[in-house]
Amino acid sequence: MSDVLKNDRFLRALRREPTDTTPIWVMRQAGRYLPEYRATRARAGSFMALAQNPELACEVTLQPLERFDLDAAILFSDILTIPDAMGLGLSFAHGEGPQFAHPVRNQADIDKLGVPDMEDELRYVMDAVRLIRQELHGRVPLIGFSGSPWTLACYMVEGQGSRDFATLKAMCWNAPKLAHQLLDTLAQSVTAYLIAQAAAGAQALMVFDTWGGLLGPAAFHEFSLRYMTQVVAALKADPHAGELPVILFSKGAGQHLASMADTGCAGLGVDWTIDLADARKAVAGRVALQGNLDPAVLRSNPDTIRREARAVLDSYGDHPGHVFNLGHGITPEVDPEHVKVLVDEVHAYGRTLRGN
Ligand code: CP3
């Protein structure tokens, strides 16, 4: 693991150090919009078979880097590996979202949950991290990730995707102690998972709190932010993970950026519903920002994509600490050529912005 990083723009930006241009990676960069991804997934048979095969997971992680000049790789896996390892029985029905055979709804269900063994039930994830790190040969840094305790709980209690995850919300009001017991077990699991990924070779860690924005302000603090704070504090105290930058991404939580920066994370993911200039003011230079092009822009045309990319770069301005990304994951119908247009424009205009 002594390979020297050839491109450290992404890590420098997270440390808010100057870079020659703005680094970019794309949430879900290895995904169904790439024909080569669809081919590998077909060979694997299913999404879970692909995610559980370290060689194939490594292959799809590297696919977008072959096509585009991206500044980071992200482990190919899913946030729902933790609940699957807890015994909930994850499956993805074809063309549909995730499903759990055994959702958790009551005290008995939640009492049964334990922290999974990271080198047993989740060994396939750590093997993938080790292999990807080796195959990257220091080209770009590797991002490891987890879901947030709140977002994992949303799926575990609902048993599937949902627009409002009202089953978990009802538990928060009807049986808050039970909800906190679940969230605490998840916070311990997420911490162990991210520490294991760091030990296996991940160079940055991201927490996806996709559904934090469904909560009102007080509930967001009590049920989502509190547990992300616990995770970040535990990571910082760990010898493997302690040095790694942590990015927190709560979708739809633009109003909470200042409190999220208080966790001690290095960066915050930002969706497209807030202007990056306002987001910068909110965090007052304490953290880097990652975002925030509306993914739907990639369904337009090259000129519009270039213009909208420049608008995002201008909204952040010529300050250190910006990692360009979409405000949420890329969608399957996007033309891969449009991603190339985006990546190249971000690098070209990022240089212009710095007078390079
Ligand atoms: O970003 C990357 O390229 C790394 C891989 C990655 C996946 N999922 C692969 C995936 C990451 C970081 C995730 C995170 C994830 N998974 C989140 C948080 C980020 C977000 O998008 O909000 C969530 C909520 C999930 C749960 C999940 N996994 C859902 C709801 C679905 C189905 C929806 C869909 O897009 O089909 C998945 C499946 C999934 N995870 C796919 C991929 C590429 C598509 C499955 C397929 O190939 O059929």
Residues whose N, C-alpha, C, O or C-beta is under 5 A from the ligand:
A	BS01	CP3	V26 M27 R28 Q29 A30 G31 F47 I74 L75 F76 S77 D78 I79 E96 G97 P98 F208 T210 G329
